[in-house]
Amino acid sequence: MRKLFLLTVFLLISIVFQAAIIKGKVIDANTGEAIDFANVVLKKTATTTIVSGITTAEDGTFRIENVPLGAYDLEISFVGYELYAQQVIIQSLDEEKRIGIVKLKSNTKALQEVEVMGQASQMRFDIDKKVFNVDANVAAAGASATDVLENIPSVEVDNDGNISLRNNSSVEIWINGKPAGLTEDNRAQILEQMPAGSIQAVEIITNPSAKYSPEGTAGIINLVMKKERKSGYFGSVTAGAGYQLKGKFSSNASANFNYNSSKIDAYVNLGFRQRGMKGGGKTDRYSFLPKSEQKDTISFQHQENADERMFWGLYSRAGLDWHIDKKNTLGVSGMINYHNSRSNQTTNYNTFRYLPIDTAIYQHVSFVPSQRLGYNVSLDYKHELDQKGSEITSSVSYGQHQRKQYSHYHYNQTVESGRALAYKQDQYNGGNNQTAQVKADYIQKFRDNMKLEAGGQFSWQNRFSNSTTWDFVNETDSVRSDYNDFKYEEWISALYVTFGAKFGGFSFQGGLRGEYTVTDVDTRDDESQEYINSRKNYFQLFPTAYLSYAFPHNHELQLNYTRRINRPRGRQLSAFRNVSDSTNISYGNPNLNPEFANSLELNYIKSWEKHVLSTSIYYKYTTDVIQRVQFQSLENPRVMESTFDNVAKSQALGVELVAKNRLWTWLNLTTTVNLFYQQMGEIVYRDVLLKEASDGFSWTTRLMANFIFGKSFTGQITGSYGSPRVIAQGKTNHFYSLDLGLRKSFLNKTLNLSLTVRDVLNSHSWHTTTWGDTFYQDFERYMYGPHFSLNLTYNFGNMKPKKKPQSNREVNDNMMDEGGEYFE
């Protein structure tokens, strides 16, 4: 009886997992290169009924699941190519129909016709990420990587270049799957210098697998750089200029060059960017007697500031891959950037004190020049083990980033009980960050539907910063008033393993990553003193799990779980006191602990011939949340101090909707709506309750509309809105923005002219309201808009059919890495 029961269960499972599959790979008939984002449609023979529709992955592969018995017409199309059609007959549910290599032939006439009818896809959904095509973004011409990220769904960029994903600033920014030396201290400057023209796609990975570092509780934003494998040489040159309505000009220039042969792939990217910006801000602060429930006001301060910033910089990236033979490839790549900036700020203060009654009017003027220089180099090796896609990869990378900042402050107090006062202050802040990483990965594919991954990684960081402040006693003589040395060293050793399989429409992947971390924090307030050391070491496990089921007629349901970490670094730990605003002094906290987050996400994807809908329900529970806290100085209640602390536990529950709709041949829309509820525990700092537990509901939305006005003439409108949301000790106010873009191509797309208008409504601002037992503060910061830019791009090249060694993998469905792609 027991044997009969087990046999019945086995048969039922076999029946459930049985489903026909159609798979293949799409390439260019002339060059042999893979074509991604090609449309693959399966229709019932002799009808127009669409059974399934997807787009090809980055390597040109496609895989259609859960195909019922019957006869079908398979159609594959892409802009500028002839339509490919083939009849496919499914006679068994356990059949795996291999279409093989599909070669699309280019068609100049078709290209001319289709240019009026459609655009390249901007978005692709994979099992573990969303992929956004940068080339399809009209506003990307002449822009920076920061500008590109501002138009990516679920991503927010504030006026200082700080990046958040789903309203969480604990996000990692990678380049080609690696950190590449980008940290929270330097990435704003590097991304501002990086030309958008060197980026192929942006990947949003909210719950990465155990193969990747668990750093960043919000997830990973991966910038995939252009590295094409077309034969011959080709490239582009871009030059542009911009103007801010308040009177600041900007300019940019970039060049990309690629050379490819059967043995060597080489590329060089160069970029120059100069930009000036004007802005301002204002702050109103009320101070109260302690425990008066904000009723007994003892002082009021109003301040307004005018900002003027100017920067210029250079960015360069280069690499070379040597295809040693059919199985082995060796690559070397590097990136270098230089950033030079200066800022001028004038702040006017008005302070009124009630006890005793007094009035003060004073002005604070600052001039801050700074320089940054950084580089990163990487050596990569890849060995293909078999024809199924098994391989061994390894990499070694090293990076260094230096910065120097000299700040000059001049303070004039014109009225306080009839007294006059003036003084000057200088401050130096410099640092040097070093990073290194060694990584090895092993992939073993047992069959087309089963894969094992394992690997290890060692990373090292060494950060040093020094700050010194001098107060002038007269016009020429000064005394040192503040000094700080800060050292941070980190070692992380990691091992991971993942296993995944796919049975019909059902797929799963489980993984476990273990990391042992050692950190040393050294700080001192005088060079004659010994360093005060704080060492921490801990071992943590980071499990990941993914479940997915693809239903017939283009439905897919996904469930995933990850555990992630946010380690405090840089300015969060450094005790350096920033006195750029004498009434708002900020510094770090060397005693911070890492925060941990457990994330659960349920995704549903449905696609039609001209529409796709992605729905995500996500839940995140975070402990030891790191946030900035504010309080009034004990020595001077007129001064507000801020630092970082592990303030509380938090929970977030949200729903994210992403829809892609091709309404007509001349219009398609990409819409994102993010609805979320956040709950924050009570905030206690140094045993003092700063804020009771709070919660709130918020939402953001972004709409991108792409228009086709005629042959080689396109336009784009992007609008966004965000409602107020809860933060530590307060809330942020709502925000909204509107950007426009136009692109016209000439001479068979050899020449492209682009016009972009950013911040059309002059609404780019950051507005927060915070409060505590002894204060209430309203803060607003803004940059003037709109900003106009005009860019001209020239494309050149001599691309030929490529004689390259045959790969051991002509068809690779990237089962668990890429997952199922869906029709745009």
N, C-alpha and C positions, 0 to 999 in steps of 0.2 A: 504493500500500500504506500509506504514511504517513497519507494522508487518511482511508483506511478505518479505520485504527487510532484516529485522533483522533475520528472520528465515533462509533466504538464506545464509546470512553471517555466522550464527551459524553452519549451515550444512557444509559449505565450510571449516570452521576452524576445525570442527570435523573430516572431511575427511583428512585434511592436517596432523593433529596430530595423526591419526590412523596409527599404524604400529605394526607388530608382534614383540614380544620380547621373547628371550630364556634366562633363568637365572638359576643359580645353585651355588653350592659350592663344592670345591674339598678338600678332607682330606686324611690323611694316614689311611689305613684300620686297621693297628695294633695299632697305638698310638692315633688316633682320632684327630691329630693335622692338622691345615690348611696347605695347600701347596700353596705357592705363586710362581709366575713365571711359573706355569704349562701352557703348550700350549693347547689352545682350538681351534679346527678347525671345521668349518661347510662346508660340501661338498654336492653337488647335488647327490642324490642317484644314484648308478650304474655309476657314472662318477668320474673323478678326478678334476672336476671344483670346486675351492674353492670360496665359497660365502663370508665367513668371517673368520678372524683369530685373536685371542687376547691372552693375558696372564692373569692369575688370579691375583687378588689383594693380598695385604699382608694378609688378612684374608681368602684367598682361594676362594673368590666369583668371579663370572664372569657374564657379562650381554651383550648379543648380540642384537643390535638394528636393526630396519628396515629390518626384514626378510620377503621376498616375500612369496606368497602362494606356496605350493609344499611340496615334500618329500625330506628329507635331512638325511645325516649321520653325527652325532656329534662324533668327536674323541678327546679324552683328553689324553695327554701324558706328561711324565716328566722323566728325567734321573733316571734310577734305578727302574722304576715301569712298570708294564704291561700296554699295551695300553687298554684304555676303549673306547668302541664304542656303540652307541645307535642310533636307527632310530627316527627321529622327523618329524612329519607331521603338517604343518601349514595350517589350513583350513579357518582362518579368520584374517583380517588385525588388528583387535583389540585384538587378542589373546595374552595372556601372558603365555607362556609355562614354567612351573616350573619343572626343572629337579630334584630338590631337592639335597640331599647329594650324591655326587659321591665319592666312596671309592676306591682309587687306591691301588693295591696290589704290594708290593715290589717284585722284581725279580732279584736275584743275577746274573743269567746268562745274563739277559738283561742289567744289570748294567755293566758287564764286556765288553759286546759288544758295548754299547753306549759310554763308556769312550773313545773309539777310535774314535767315530763318532761326538761327540759334547761336548760343555761346557755349564755351567749354564749361564743364561742371565745376562748381565752386566747393562742393562738399561730398564726402563719401563716408559711409558708416561702416566701421569694422567692429569685430566682437569686443575689443577692449579699448577702442578710441574712436574719435571723430577726426577726419582729415579734411583740411580746408586748403584748396588750391589757390596759391597766391597770384599766379599768372592771370587767373580769371577775375581778379579784383581790379576794377578800373582805377580806383584811387591809389593803387600801389606804385604807379609810375613816379619815379623821383622821390619816393617816400622813404622813411626809415623803418626798421623792424618795429620800433615803438608804434609808429602810425598804423602798421599792419595789425598789430595786436589789438589796437583800439576798435577794429572792425570785426574781431572774432567773437562769436557768441559765447557768453558766460565769462568773458575776460574783461576786466576793468583796469584802466591805467589812470592814475591821478596826475595832478599837475607837476609832481616831482619825479614822475617816471616809475613810481612804485606799482607793482602788478598784483592783481588779485584774481583768483579763479573761484567762481561761485561765492563771492563775497568773503573769501578767505585769502589772506595775504601770505600764508604759509605754502607757497607754491615754488617748485623747482623749475628753472629755465635751462633747457639742454640744447645743444647743437649736435645734430646727427647722432642722437642717442647717448650723448655723454655730457657731463657738466661743463667741460671745456673751459674751466677756470672762472665761470660766471658765479658770483656770489651776491648776496644782498647789498654789499658795499660798492660793487662796481658795475652791476648789470644794467642799471639805468643809463650810464654813460655809454657802455658798449652797444647796447641796443639802439641808442639814439644815433650812433655813428654807422651802424650796419645798414647798407643799402637794401631796400626791399627787393630790388632786382636780382639779388644773389640768393633769395629764398624761393624754393620750389613749393613747399607746403608747410602748414602748421598743424601739428598733431596735438589734440587735447586728450590726455590720458588721466581720467579722474581716479581710477583704481588699477594701477599697474600691477603686473604679476610679480611673483617672488624673484624673477630673473633680474628685476631692476631694483635700484636702491629705494628703500622705503622713506627716504627723506622727503619732507613736504607733506603736511597732512591734507592739503587740498588736491595734490596730485602733481602731474608733470605737464609742462608745455614744451614740446620738442619742435625745434626749428629744423626742418629738413632742407639742407642747402642743395643748390643745383649742382649736379654732377652727371651730365648726360653722357651717353655712350654712342652718339652718332659718329659716323666715320668722317675723317678729315678734320678741318679746323672751322670754327665758327665762334661768334661772339657778338657783343653789343657794346655801344657807347651811349651814355645818357648824360645830358646836361640840362640844368634847369635853374630857375630863379623864383623867389617868392617875396611876398610883401604882406606885412601885418598892418591893418588899417591905422593903428596908432603911430606908424612911422618907422617900422623896423624892416629891413631887407634881409633876405636869406638867399643862399645859393647852394647848389650841389652838383657833383659830377661823379660818375662811376663808369667802370669798364669791366667787362667780363670776357675772358678768352678761354676757349677749350680746344684741346688737340687730342685726337683719339686715333689709335691704330690697333692692329691685332695684338700688339704686345704692351702698349703704353696708353694710359689715359691720364691727361694732365689738365689742370685748370688753374686760373689766376683770377681773383676778384680784387678790384681796387675801388676805394670810395673816398670822396672828400665831401664834407658837409660844414656849412657855416650858417649860423642862425642867430637872430636877435629877437628877444621877446620882452614885452612890457606887460606889467600886471600890477596888482595891488592887493590890499586886504584891509580888514578892520576887525577889531575885537572890543567887546563890551564885557566888563567883569564887575560883578557885585560881590563884596565881601561882607560876611555876617558874623555875629558873635556865635561861638560854638554852642551847640544844643539849643539854638533859638528857632530851629526849623525854618531858616531863611526868612526871618521876620525882622530881626534887628540889624539893619544895614549900618556898617561902620565906615565903608568907603565905596567909591565908584570910580572906575577907570575906563576911559575911552581912548583907543589908539587907532590910527590910520597909517598905512604904509604904502609907499610907491616903490615898485621893483623894476629893475632893468637888468636883463641878463643877456650875455653874448657868449657864444662858444664857437669854436671851430675844431675840427679833428680829422684824422686820417684813419682809414680802416683798410686792412689788406688780409687776404686769405688765399692760400695756394696749396696744391696737393698733387701727388703723382702716384698712380697705381701701376705696378709692374706685374703683368700676367706671365708668371714664370713658365707655366705649362697649363694643361687642361685642368689641373686640380689645385694649383697653388697660386696665390696672389699676395703680393707684398705692397703695402701702401705707406706713404708718409705724407703728413699734412701739417699745416701750421696757420696761426692767426696772430695778427699784431694790430694794436690800435693805440692811437695817441689822442688825448682829449685836453684842450686848453680852454678855460672858461674864466669869466670874471662877472661879478654881480655887484650892483649898486643898490642900496636900499636906504630910504629915508623914512623914519617912523616918527610921527608926532603923537605925544601923549598928553592927555588931560586927566588929572586925578583930583578928586574931591573927597576930603576926609571929614567925617562928622564928629569924631571924638579924638582930639579937639578939632574944631572946624578949621580947615586949612585947604588951600588950593595949590596945585603944582602944575606948571606947564613946561614941558621939556621935549627935546628932540634928540633922536639917536640916528646917526649916520654911519653906514658901514660900507666898506669896499673890500671885496673878497676875491682875489685871483687864485686860481688853482690849476694844477697840472696832473694828468694821469697817463701812465704808460704801462701797457700790459701785453703779454704774449702767451701763446699756448702752442705746444708741439705734440704730435702724436705719431706713433709707429704702430701699424696694424698688419696682422697676418691672418690669412684664411686658407684652410685646407679642406677640400671637398672629399668626403669619404666614399660615397657611393652615388648612384643615380637617383636615389629616392630623396635626397636632400640632407643626408647626414653630413655634418661638418664640424670642424674645430676652428674656433677663432680666438685670437688673443690681441691685446693692445697694451701699450705703455704710453702714458702721457705725462707731461710736466708743464706747469704754467706759473707765471709770476706777474704780479700787478703792483705798481708803485704809485703813490699819490703824495702830493705836497699842496698844502693850502695855507695861505697867509691871510689873516683877517685883520682889518684895521677899523677900529670903532672910535667915533668921536661923539661925545655926550655934552649937550648944552642944556642946563636947567635955568630957565629964565625967571620963574616965580616960585617961591616957597617961603611964606612968612616974610616976604620982602627980600630974601637972600638970592644971590646969583651964584651959579656954580658951573664949572666946565672941566672936563677931564678927557683924556685919551687912553685907549687901551689897544694893545696888539696881541694877536694870538697866532701861534703856529700849530698846525696839526698835520702830521705826516705818517705814512705807514708803508709796509711792504708785506704782501701776502704771497705765499708760495703754496702750490698744490701739486700733488703727484698721485698717480693711480696706475695700478697694474691689474689687469683683468683677463680671465680665460673662460671660455664657454664651450660646452660640448653639446651637440644636438645629435640624437640618434632616432631616426625614423624607422620603426619596425615594419610598418606598412604605410599605405597612403593615409590611413585613418588613425595612426597611433604614433605618439612622439614622446621621447624622454629628453629633458634638458637638465644639465647640471653645470656648475661652475663656481668660481671663487673670485674674490676681489679684495684688494688691499688699497686703502686710500690714506693719504697723509696731508695735513694742512698745518702751516706754520704762519701765524700772523703776528706782526709787531706794529705798534703805533706809539707815537710820542706826541704829547701836547704840552705847550708852555704858554702861559699868559703873563703879560707885563702891563703894569699900570704906570702911566707917566705922572711924575711929580711936577714937571714943568714941560715946556715945549720940546726939550731934547733929552732929558734924563728920565729913566724909568727904573722900576724895581719889579722883580719877579713876584707875582702874587699867587700863581697856581702852576703846578707841574704834575704830569702823570706819564708813567711808562706802563704799557700794557702788552703782555705777551699771551698768545693763545696757541696751543699745539694740540693736535688731535690725530689719533690713530684709529682706524676702523678696519677690522678684519671680518670678512663675510664669506659664507658658503651657502649655496642654495641648490634646490632640486625641484623640478616640476615634472608632472606627468599628465598628458592629455590624450584623449581618444574621441573619436566620432563614430557613431553607429546610426546610419541613416540621418534623420533630422536631429538626433540628440548628440550633443557634445559636452564634454566636461574637461576641466583642468584643475588640478590641485597643486599647491606649491608650499614650500616652507623655506624660509631664509633665516639664518642665525647670524647675528652681528655682535662682536665684542668690541666695545668702545672704551678708549682711554683718553681723557682730556686733562690738560694742565693749564690753569689760568694763573698768571703771575702779574702782580701789579705793585707799584710803589709810587709815592708822592714826592720823592726826592732822590736824585741819582746817588746820593751818599748812603741811602738806606738799602737794606736787604729787601728782596722781593717777598711779598706775602703770597704764598702758594696755596692754591686750592686744586686738589687732584680728585677726579672722579673716574671710576671704571665700573662698567656694567655690561651684562650680557642680556640680550633680548631676542625673542623669537617673533617673526613676522609671517603668520600664515596668510595664504590667499586661496580663494576658491571661486571657480566660475562654472556655471551651468547654463546651457543654452539649448533651446529646441526650436527648430525651423519647421513651421507648419506649411501645408500646401497654400498656394496662392499668395506667396510673399508675405508671410507673417513670421516674426521671430520674437521669442521671449528669452531674456537673459537675466540671470541672477548672479551677483558676485559679492564677495566679501574680502576686505583687506584690512590689515593693521599697519599704521604708519606712524612716523615720528617726526618731530620738529625740534632739532637741536639748536639751542641759542648760540649765536656767534656774533662777531663783529661789534657793532655799536650797541647791541643789546647787552653785551657783557662789559664793554670798556667803561671805566669810570671817568673818562674825559668829559669835562663840563663845557657844554656849548653855550657861550654867552652872547651869541649874535643878537639876541633880543634880551636886554638887561632885565626885563620883567617876566621873561619865560625862559628859564634855565633847564636844560635837559642833560641827562647823563645815563649811563648804563648800570647794570647790576651784575657783578661778577658771581653772585650766588644763585643764578637762575638754574633751574632744572629743565630737562627736555619735556615737551608735552607729547602725549600719545593720543592717537585717534583710532577708533574702530568704525569702519564705514561699511554700510550695507546698501546695495543699489539694485533696483529692479528696472530693467529696460525692456521696452516693447517697440518693435519696428514693423511698420507696415508700408509696403510700396505698391504704387500703381504705375501705369504707363508714364504719366506726367507729374506724379506727386509722390512724395515720401514723407512719412511722419515718424518721428522718434519721440517716445515718451519715457522719461526717467523719474522714478520715485527713489529718493535717496535719504538715508538717515546717517548722522554722524554723531558719535559720542566722544568728547574730548576731555581729558584730564590734565591738570596743571597748565591751564590755558595761559599763554604768554601774551600780555597786552600792556599797553602804556597806561600808567596811573598818574594822576595829578593831585597835588596838594599844595597848600600855601606854606611858604617858608616860615620856619619858627623864628628865624632871626629878623626877617623883614616881611610882614604880611602883604606888602605890595608886590612881592615877587612870587610867581607861580613856579613850582618845581615839578618836573616830570621824569619818570624813570620806567623801567620795565619790571614786571613781577609775575610770578605764577599766581594769578589772581583767583581762579575759580575753576569749576567744571562747567561745561556747556553742552547743549544738545541742539541739533538742527535737523529739521524734517522739511524736505522740499520736493517740489515737482517741477521738472524741466521739460518743456515742449520745444522741439525743433521741427519746423515744417519747411519743405522745399516744394514750391508749386510753380509749374510752368503753365501759366494761364493762357497765353497766346504765343504765337511765334515771335512776337516782339517784346514780351514781358515775362520775367520770372521773378519770384519772390522767395526770400529766405527769412523766416520769422522765428525768433527765439523768445520764449516766455519762461521766466524762472520765478516760481512762487515758493516762499520758504518761511518757516516759523522757527525762531531762535529763542532759546532759553539760557540765561546766564545766571550762575549762582552768585551769592553775595560776595562782594569784593572787600578783602581785608588786607591791609598793608601795615606791617610792623604792629600788629595786634590792634590796629585801629580800623573800625568799620567805615569804609569809604562810600559804599553804596549797597543798598539792599538788593536782593535777587530781583531780576527783571526778565521780561520776555516781550516778544513783539512779532508781528507778521509784516513781511515786506515782499516786494516783488520788483522785478526788472523786466524790460522787454527791449528788443532790438529788431528793426525791420530793415532789410536790405533789398531794394528794388533795382533790377537790371533791365535796361531798355535797349532795344535795337532799332535805331532810327533809319538805318539803311545799310548799304554795303560798306563794311569796314568802319561803321560809325556807331559807337555804343555810349551809353550813359549809365550812371549809378547814383542812387539816393540812399543814404543810410541815416536812420533816425533811431534814437534810443531814449529811454526814460527809466529812472530808478526811484522808487518810493523811499521815504525815510526808513532807517533801520537801526537796530539796537547795537551799541558798542559799549565798551567798558566805561562806566560813569556817565553815560548819556546816549546820544543818538546822532546820526548823520541826517542832514536834510535831503530832500529830493533833488534830483539832477536830471537834465535833459540835454540833448545835443542833436545837431543836424549837419551832415556833410554831403557835398555834391561832387560829382566827377564826370568828365567827358573824355572820350578817346577816339581819335580819328587816325586810320591807317592809310598810308600812301605807298605807291610803287610796290604793290603785291606784298604788303606788310614789311617792306624793308625799312620804312620810316614810320614812326608812330609819334603823334602829338597828343599830349594829355594836359587837361586843365582840371585842377582840383581846388575846391573851396572848402576849407575846414572851419568848423565852429561858425556856421552861417548865422546863428541866432545870438552870437556873443554870450554863450551860456556856460562855457567851461569854468567851473568853479568847484571849490571844496568847502562845504559849510557844515560845521558841527556845533552841537550844543552839549556842554558837559556841566555837571554839578556835583557838589559834595556837601558836607555838613556846614562848611564855612565859606562856600563860594558858589556862584552861578556865572557861567561864561558862555558867550556866543561868539564863535570864531568863523570868519569867512576869508577865503583866499581865492583869487581869480587871475586869469590871464586874458588880455584883451583879444578880441576877434572881430571879424573873421580873418582868416589867413588864406591868401591866394597863392597858388604855385602853378607854373607853366613849365613843362618838361618835354624835351625832344629826344627820342631814342632812335639810333641807327643800328640795324642788324646786318651782319655780314657773315660770310662763310662759304666753304667749299666742301659740302657734305656729299659723300659718295657711299655706294654699297660697301659694307664692311666685311673684310675677310678675317673673321675672328675664329679662334679655336672653338670647336663645338663643346658646349657645356655638358657636364654629366647630368644636368637637369634641364630638359627641354620643357617639361611640364611639372610645375611645382605649385600645389594649391595653397602652400603656406597655411596649413590646416589651423593651427591654433594661434599663430602670430597675426595673420591677417583676417581670418574669419570670413564671414559672408559679407560681400559688398552688395549694396542695394542701388536700384535705379535712381538716378539723380532726381 
